[in-house]
Amino acid sequence: MSSATHTSPDVAHQDLLVLLARQTNLSSLLGFIVAEAMRITGADGGTLYLVKGEDEARELQFTVVRTDSLGIDINGHAGDHVPMMPIKLYTDGQPNHHNVASYAALSRQTVCIEDAYTVDEFDFSGTKRFDESNGYRSKSFLTLPLSDHQDEVIGVLQLLNATDAKGEVTAFAPDVIPSIEALATYAAISLNNQILIEGHKELLDAFIKSLAQITDVRSPHTSLHCQRIPELTELIARAACEQKEGYFADFNLNEEEWYELSVAAWMHDCGKLATPDYVVEKATKLNLILDGIDAIKARFSALISQRENHYLRAMLQGGDVSLLQQEMDAEIAKLREDCDFLARANQGGEFMRPEDQERVRQLATLTWRNAQGEEQSMLNEQEVHNLCISRGTLNDEERAIINRHIDITIDVLEALPFPKHLRRVPEYAGGHHEKMNGKGFPRGLTRDQLSIPARMMGVADIFEALTAKERPYKKPMPLSQSFSILRNMRDDEHIDPDVYELFLTSGIWREYAERHLLDVQKDVEDVTPYL
């Protein structure tokens, strides 16, 4: 490696500032700082440490490690495994001045060493062990602290083995040190900005996921829904990005677009936080604060006792005991079966037959006497209305209330000052209940008016709801039944046909099923019948 070509300091500094500003994320910035410092000095190696921890627990964490002649190029922030242990800034409460990197951080001074093997001030035993293991010879070192705008040391840059024009290892030239110190200053500013940006992003992520968890916790019956949708949506989007032909051939997401989709998926049901608890938590048709089926069971119990008394009095008055006993047993058995039927109807389900709804109405005509001896109907009008709910546990009025959550979701998200790269979050999150034929809600948008990510989220939302294990009104639906329902929804123009086909043919449903479905639900091997 040859030495860097020197240019005007002002021009070099201006170019450096521009190059640093172009680094769009922390991992690329870290790598650029080391690479640029090595280029300027002709160094064979470079290490960038970041300060982690507080007060005397602070330590220097190896983040970027490069040695070109050994083919070593590690960026821990990009996901690479970093095998080196952190360097403590304090040991037993005392500053660690034995290590050159920790000394530079604590003293805020640049340290230039011509040959590590000939100095006594610092402990290079670890360096020597590395050399012995790798057939290397570490010689010249240049170590600089990186300080932020508050003069807090946030990292250390260390360069190894400067080389001359002939490729021979030499000491770091004194005239290059000011340039590296300038790089360290500019790098620290950019690095601090990226750390702040990443910290804000981590805070936003944690806040968003906390909101989703709160939404799920409000109802154990839809628990984990808000946490599964991001996973399932990402699986669908990933499959689309991998397509080389067909409808999704040109679909792709960059890093910012992936994050935008993730935020939308996590926030897709945030409006449910404003939905009344009695609706969110309505596990049975008659459930308000308490389950109303208990009151109906008490009425049947009272009616059974009243009918038993009726027959017993008839027996005492000289009636045919055998005949009356048979009639009583039959009537009481019928009442008990009717009570059990209403209890089953109260649980809800995917579909209630019209004949079962008519039976509920007929049972409402039964009468019993309350404690005051007043004749009462077995079921009141509201109870009949709720027990005849055809799907699930919500009546039309309650469903309208819970459907309002998507309007609230859109209102909340549109009111948030999302930055430019997250501007489509409200559209993605707010479109998952729309239908391709324009008959969905809340805005009645058609397929052409909906983005591909919004359509993906719609399929993810329905599939998760169909296969969820926690819904009290239905058993966990197997894949065969779920795919049949999705196929019918495709045919009725409720869900996007291309997203549905991708979901099945890509096989991502298998990956999701392995993580979240019960074995009894995994009853499909070939999806051809559902296409």
C-alpha positions in Angstrom: 0.0 0.0 0.0 1.4 3.4 -0.9 1.3 6.6 1.0 -1.6 8.9 0.4 -1.2 11.8 -2.0 -1.2 15.1 -0.2 -3.5 17.9 -1.4 -4.4 21.3 -0.1 -5.6 20.9 3.5 -8.6 23.1 2.9 -9.7 21.1 -0.1 -8.9 17.8 1.7 -11.0 18.9 4.7 -13.9 20.0 2.5 -13.9 16.8 0.6 -13.7 14.8 3.9 -16.7 16.7 5.3 -18.7 15.9 2.2 -17.7 12.2 2.3 -18.5 11.9 6.0 -21.9 13.6 5.5 -22.7 11.0 2.7 -22.6 8.1 5.2 -26.3 7.3 5.8 -26.0 5.0 8.7 -23.8 4.3 11.7 -22.2 1.0 10.4 -21.1 2.6 7.1 -19.8 5.7 8.9 -17.7 3.6 11.2 -16.2 1.6 8.3 -15.6 4.8 6.3 -13.7 6.5 9.2 -11.3 3.6 9.5 -10.9 3.2 5.7 -10.2 6.9 5.2 -7.7 7.1 8.0 -5.9 4.1 6.6 -5.9 5.7 3.2 -4.5 9.0 4.3 -1.7 7.4 6.4 -1.0 4.3 4.3 -1.7 2.2 7.3 -2.0 -1.6 7.0 -4.5 -1.8 9.8 -7.1 0.2 11.7 -9.3 -0.2 14.7 -12.2 1.9 15.9 -13.4 1.6 19.5 -16.6 3.0 20.9 -17.0 4.0 24.5 -19.7 2.0 26.3 -21.0 2.2 29.9 -21.1 4.9 32.5 -18.5 6.4 34.8 -15.9 3.9 36.1 -17.7 1.0 34.3 -16.8 2.6 30.9 -14.9 0.4 28.4 -13.7 0.6 24.9 -15.6 -1.8 22.7 -13.9 -3.1 19.5 -16.3 -2.0 16.7 -14.3 -1.9 13.5 -11.2 -4.0 13.0 -9.1 -4.1 9.8 -5.8 -5.5 8.8 -5.5 -5.6 5.0 -2.4 -7.8 4.8 -4.2 -10.5 6.9 -7.5 -10.1 5.2 -9.2 -9.0 8.4 -12.3 -6.8 8.0 -14.8 -6.8 10.8 -17.6 -4.3 11.4 -19.4 -5.2 14.6 -22.1 -2.7 14.0 -22.9 -4.3 10.7 -23.5 -7.6 12.4 -20.0 -9.1 12.2 -18.8 -11.2 15.2 -16.1 -9.3 17.0 -13.9 -11.8 19.0 -11.9 -9.2 20.9 -12.8 -8.4 24.5 -13.5 -4.8 25.5 -10.8 -2.7 27.1 -11.7 -1.3 30.5 -11.0 2.4 31.1 -10.9 1.7 34.9 -9.6 -1.2 36.8 -10.4 -1.5 40.5 -11.4 2.2 40.4 -8.1 3.3 38.9 -7.6 4.7 35.4 -6.2 2.2 33.0 -3.1 3.9 31.6 -1.4 0.6 30.7 -3.2 0.1 27.4 -2.5 2.7 24.8 -6.1 3.0 23.6 -7.5 3.5 27.1 -4.7 6.0 27.8 -5.6 8.0 24.7 -9.3 8.0 25.8 -8.5 9.1 29.4 -5.8 11.6 28.6 -7.5 13.0 25.4 -4.1 12.9 23.8 -2.8 11.5 20.5 -0.2 8.8 21.0 2.3 8.0 18.2 4.6 5.0 18.7 7.4 4.1 16.3 7.8 0.5 17.4 5.5 -1.2 20.0 8.1 -3.8 20.8 10.5 -1.2 22.1 8.3 0.8 24.5 7.8 0.3 28.2 5.0 2.8 28.9 2.2 0.6 27.6 1.4 -3.1 27.7 1.5 -4.6 24.3 1.5 -8.3 25.4 -1.9 -8.8 23.7 -0.5 -7.4 20.5 2.5 -9.7 20.7 0.2 -12.7 21.2 -1.8 -11.7 18.2 1.4 -11.4 16.1 2.6 -14.8 17.2 -0.7 -16.4 16.3 -1.0 -14.8 12.9 2.6 -14.6 11.7 2.4 -10.8 11.8 4.6 -8.0 13.1 2.9 -5.0 14.7 5.2 -2.0 14.7 4.0 1.6 14.4 0.8 2.8 16.1 -1.1 6.0 15.9 -3.9 6.3 18.5 -6.3 9.2 18.7 -9.4 10.0 20.9 -12.7 11.0 19.3 -14.5 13.7 21.3 -18.0 15.0 20.8 -19.3 18.6 20.9 -19.4 18.4 24.7 -15.8 17.3 24.8 -16.8 13.8 25.9 -14.7 11.0 24.5 -17.0 8.7 22.5 -14.4 6.6 20.8 -10.8 5.9 19.9 -9.2 5.5 16.5 -6.1 3.4 16.3 -3.9 3.0 13.1 -1.3 0.2 12.7 1.8 -0.1 10.6 2.2 2.9 8.3 3.9 2.0 5.0 6.1 4.0 2.7 6.0 4.2 -1.1 7.9 0.9 -1.3 5.4 -0.8 1.0 7.8 -1.0 3.9 6.5 -0.6 7.4 7.6 2.8 8.9 6.7 5.3 11.6 3.7 7.5 11.1 5.0 10.7 9.5 4.6 13.8 11.7 3.2 15.9 8.9 0.3 13.4 8.5 -0.8 13.5 12.1 -2.6 16.9 11.8 -4.7 15.5 8.9 -5.6 12.4 11.0 -6.5 14.7 14.0 -8.7 16.7 11.7 -10.3 13.5 10.5 -10.8 12.5 14.1 -12.5 15.8 14.9 -14.8 15.7 11.9 -15.5 12.0 12.4 -16.4 12.5 16.0 -19.0 15.1 15.0 -20.5 12.8 12.3 -20.3 9.8 14.6 -22.0 11.7 17.5 -24.8 12.8 15.1 -25.3 9.2 13.9 -25.3 7.9 17.4 -28.0 10.5 18.4 -30.0 9.6 15.3 -29.8 5.9 16.0 -30.6 6.6 19.7 -33.8 8.5 18.6 -34.6 5.6 16.2 -34.2 3.1 19.0 -36.4 5.2 21.3 -39.1 5.4 18.5 -38.9 1.7 17.9 -39.2 0.9 21.6 -42.2 3.3 22.0 -43.9 1.8 18.9 -43.5 -1.7 20.1 -44.6 -0.8 23.6 -47.8 0.7 22.1 -48.4 -2.6 20.2 -47.8 -4.6 23.3 -50.2 -2.5 25.3 -52.8 -3.0 22.5 -52.4 -6.7 22.7 -52.3 -6.8 26.5 -55.7 -5.1 26.7 -57.3 -8.3 25.4 -55.8 -11.8 25.9 -58.1 -12.9 23.1 -56.2 -11.0 20.5 -52.9 -11.1 22.3 -49.7 -11.1 20.1 -51.7 -10.0 17.1 -49.9 -6.6 16.8 -46.6 -8.4 17.3 -47.2 -11.1 14.7 -48.4 -8.8 11.9 -45.0 -7.1 11.5 -43.3 -10.5 11.2 -45.9 -11.8 8.7 -45.9 -8.7 6.6 -42.1 -8.7 6.4 -42.2 -12.3 5.2 -44.6 -11.4 2.4 -42.6 -8.3 1.4 -39.3 -10.3 1.5 -40.8 -12.9 -0.8 -42.0 -10.1 -3.2 -38.5 -8.6 -3.3 -37.0 -12.0 -4.3 -39.3 -12.3 -7.3 -37.4 -11.9 -10.6 -40.5 -12.1 -12.9 -44.2 -11.6 -12.8 -46.2 -9.0 -10.9 -43.5 -8.3 -8.3 -40.5 -8.4 -10.6 -39.9 -4.6 -10.1 -40.9 -4.5 -6.4 -38.1 -3.8 -4.0 -37.5 -2.0 -0.7 -34.4 -0.1 0.4 -33.4 0.2 4.0 -35.6 3.2 4.7 -38.6 1.6 3.0 -38.2 -1.5 5.1 -38.2 0.6 8.2 -41.3 2.5 7.0 -43.1 -0.8 6.4 -42.1 -2.1 9.8 -43.3 1.1 11.6 -46.6 0.8 9.8 -47.1 -2.9 10.6 -46.4 -2.3 14.3 -48.8 0.7 14.4 -51.5 -0.8 12.3 -54.0 -1.3 15.2 -52.9 1.6 17.5 -56.5 3.0 17.2 -57.7 0.0 19.3 -56.3 1.8 22.4 -59.3 4.1 22.1 -61.8 1.2 21.7 -64.0 0.6 24.8 -62.8 -2.4 26.9 -66.2 -4.1 26.8 -65.9 -4.3 23.0 -62.2 -5.2 22.8 -62.7 -7.8 25.6 -66.0 -9.2 24.4 -65.2 -12.9 24.6 -68.8 -14.1 24.3 -72.0 -12.6 22.7 -73.5 -11.7 26.0 -70.4 -10.4 27.7 -70.4 -6.8 28.8 -68.8 -6.3 32.2 -69.9 -9.8 33.2 -71.1 -12.6 31.0 -74.9 -12.3 30.7 -75.2 -16.1 30.2 -75.0 -16.5 33.9 -78.2 -14.6 34.4 -79.9 -16.7 31.7 -78.7 -19.9 33.4 -80.2 -18.6 36.7 -83.6 -18.0 35.0 -83.5 -21.6 33.6 -82.7 -22.9 37.1 -85.6 -21.0 38.5 -87.9 -22.2 35.8 -86.8 -25.8 36.3 -87.5 -25.5 40.0 -90.9 -23.9 39.3 -91.8 -26.7 36.8 -90.7 -29.4 39.3 -92.9 -27.8 42.0 -95.8 -27.8 39.5 -95.5 -31.5 38.9 -95.0 -32.3 42.6 -98.1 -30.5 43.5 -100.0 -32.4 40.8 -98.7 -35.6 42.2 -99.8 -34.7 45.8 -103.2 -33.8 44.5 -103.7 -37.4 43.3 -102.5 -37.2 39.7 -100.9 -40.2 37.9 -97.5 -40.2 39.5 -95.8 -42.3 36.9 -97.2 -40.2 34.0 -96.4 -37.0 35.7 -92.9 -38.1 36.5 -92.3 -39.0 32.9 -93.6 -35.6 31.7 -91.6 -33.7 34.3 -88.4 -35.6 33.4 -88.9 -34.9 29.7 -89.7 -31.2 30.2 -86.8 -30.6 32.6 -84.4 -32.4 30.2 -85.6 -30.2 27.4 -85.1 -27.1 29.5 -81.6 -28.1 30.4 -80.8 -28.9 26.8 -82.2 -25.5 25.8 -80.0 -23.8 28.4 -76.9 -25.7 27.1 -77.8 -24.6 23.6 -77.9 -21.0 24.6 -74.6 -21.3 26.4 -73.1 -22.8 23.2 -74.6 -20.0 21.1 -73.1 -17.5 23.4 -69.6 -18.6 22.6 -69.8 -17.3 19.0 -68.2 -18.8 16.0 -67.5 -18.4 12.3 -71.2 -19.0 11.3 -74.5 -19.4 13.1 -77.2 -21.3 11.1 -80.5 -19.5 10.5 -82.4 -22.4 12.2 -80.3 -21.9 15.4 -81.1 -18.2 15.3 -84.8 -19.0 15.0 -84.5 -21.4 18.0 -83.1 -18.5 20.1 -86.1 -16.4 19.2 -88.5 -19.3 20.1 -86.8 -19.8 23.5 -87.3 -16.1 24.2 -91.0 -16.8 24.4 -90.5 -19.0 27.5 -91.6 -17.4 30.7 -90.5 -17.8 34.3 -91.6 -16.0 37.6 -89.1 -13.8 39.4 -88.8 -13.5 43.2 -91.9 -11.2 43.3 -93.9 -13.8 41.4 -94.0 -11.6 38.3 -94.0 -13.4 34.9 -90.9 -12.6 32.9 -89.6 -13.5 29.4 -86.7 -15.9 29.4 -84.7 -13.6 27.1 -85.0 -9.9 26.6 -84.8 -8.1 23.2 -81.1 -7.2 23.6 -80.2 -10.8 24.6 -81.9 -12.2 21.5 -80.2 -9.6 19.4 -76.8 -10.6 20.7 -77.3 -14.4 20.8 -78.3 -14.3 17.1 -75.0 -12.7 16.0 -74.0 -14.8 13.0 -70.2 -14.5 13.2 -68.0 -13.9 16.2 -69.3 -12.2 19.3 -69.9 -8.6 18.2 -73.2 -7.3 17.1 -73.5 -4.7 14.3 -73.3 -1.8 16.7 -70.3 -3.1 18.5 -68.6 -4.1 15.2 -69.0 -0.5 14.1 -67.4 0.7 17.3 -64.4 -1.6 16.8 -64.1 -0.8 13.1 -63.8 2.8 14.2 -60.3 1.8 15.4 -58.9 2.1 11.9 -60.3 5.7 11.5 -58.6 6.5 14.8 -55.4 4.8 13.7 -55.3 6.9 10.5 -56.2 10.1 12.4 -53.4 9.5 15.0 -50.8 8.6 12.4 -51.6 11.4 10.1 -51.3 13.8 13.0 -47.8 12.6 13.8 -44.9 14.6 12.2 -43.3 11.7 10.5 -40.1 12.5 8.6 -40.1 12.3 4.8 -38.9 8.6 4.7 -41.9 7.6 6.9 -44.5 9.6 5.1 -46.4 6.5 3.9 -46.9 4.9 7.3 -50.5 6.2 7.7 -51.4 4.8 4.2 -49.8 1.4 4.8 -51.3 1.0 8.3 -54.7 2.5 7.4 -55.4 0.4 4.4 -55.4 -3.2 5.8 -59.2 -3.3 6.1 -59.9 -2.0 2.6 -61.1 -4.4 -0.1 -60.0 -4.6 -3.7 -63.5 -4.0 -5.0 -63.8 -0.7 -3.0 -66.3 -2.1 -0.4 -63.9 -2.1 2.5 -63.4 0.5 5.2 -62.7 3.2 6.3 -62.3 4.9 2.9 -63.7 2.5 0.4 -60.4 2.4 -1.6 -60.0 0.1 -4.6 -57.0 -2.1 -5.4 -55.5 0.6 -7.8 -55.8 3.2 -5.0 -53.9 1.0 -2.5 -50.1 0.6 -2.3 -48.6 -2.9 -2.5 -47.4 -2.8 1.1 -51.0 -1.9 2.3 -52.4 -4.9 0.3 -49.7 -7.2 1.8 -50.7 -6.0 5.3 -54.3 -6.8 4.5 -53.6 -10.4 3.7 -51.3 -10.7 6.8 -54.0 -9.3 9.1 -56.6 -11.8 7.9 -54.4 -14.8 7.9 -53.2 -14.1 11.4 -56.7 -13.7 12.7 -57.9 -16.9 11.0 -55.1 -19.0 12.4 -54.7 -17.4 15.9 -54.8 -19.8 18.8 -56.2 -17.3 21.4 -59.7 -16.5 20.0 -62.2 -17.8 22.6 -65.1 -18.1 20.1 -63.4 -20.5 17.7 -60.9 -23.3 17.7 -57.5 -22.6 16.0 -58.3 -22.8 12.3 -56.2 -25.2 10.3 -54.3 -24.1 7.2 -56.8 -25.9 4.8 -59.7 -23.9 6.2 -57.8 -20.7 6.3 -56.6 -21.0 2.7 -60.1 -21.9 1.6 -61.5 -18.7 3.2 -58.6 -16.6 1.7 -59.3 -18.1 -1.7 -63.0 -17.1 -1.4 -62.0 -13.6 -0.3 -59.8 -13.4 -3.4 -62.6 -14.5 -5.6 -64.9 -11.9 -4.0 -62.3 -9.2 -4.6 -61.7 -8.7 -0.9 -57.9 -9.4 -0.9 -55.3 -8.8 -3.5 -55.0 -11.8 -5.9 -51.3 -11.3 -6.6 -50.4 -11.0 -2.9 -52.5 -14.1 -2.1 -50.8 -16.1 -4.9 -47.3 -15.0 -3.7 -48.2 -15.9 -0.1 -49.0 -19.5 -1.1 -46.5 -20.2 -3.9 -43.5 -18.7 -2.0 -44.0 -21.1 0.9 -43.6 -18.3 3.5 -46.7 -19.6 5.2 -44.7 -22.7 6.2 -42.1 -20.6 7.9 -44.8 -18.7 9.8 -46.7 -21.9 10.6 -43.6 -23.5 12.1 -43.2 -20.7 14.5 -46.8 -19.9 15.5 -49.3 -22.7 14.6 -50.2 -25.8 16.5 -49.3 -29.2 14.8 -53.0 -29.9 14.4 -53.3 -26.8 12.2 -50.6 -27.8 9.8 -52.7 -30.0 7.5 -51.6 -28.7 4.1 -48.6 -29.9 2.0 -49.7 -28.9 -1.5 -51.3 -25.5 -2.0 -52.3 -26.2 -5.6 -56.0 -26.7 -4.7 -56.1 -23.3 -3.2 -54.7 -21.3 -6.1 
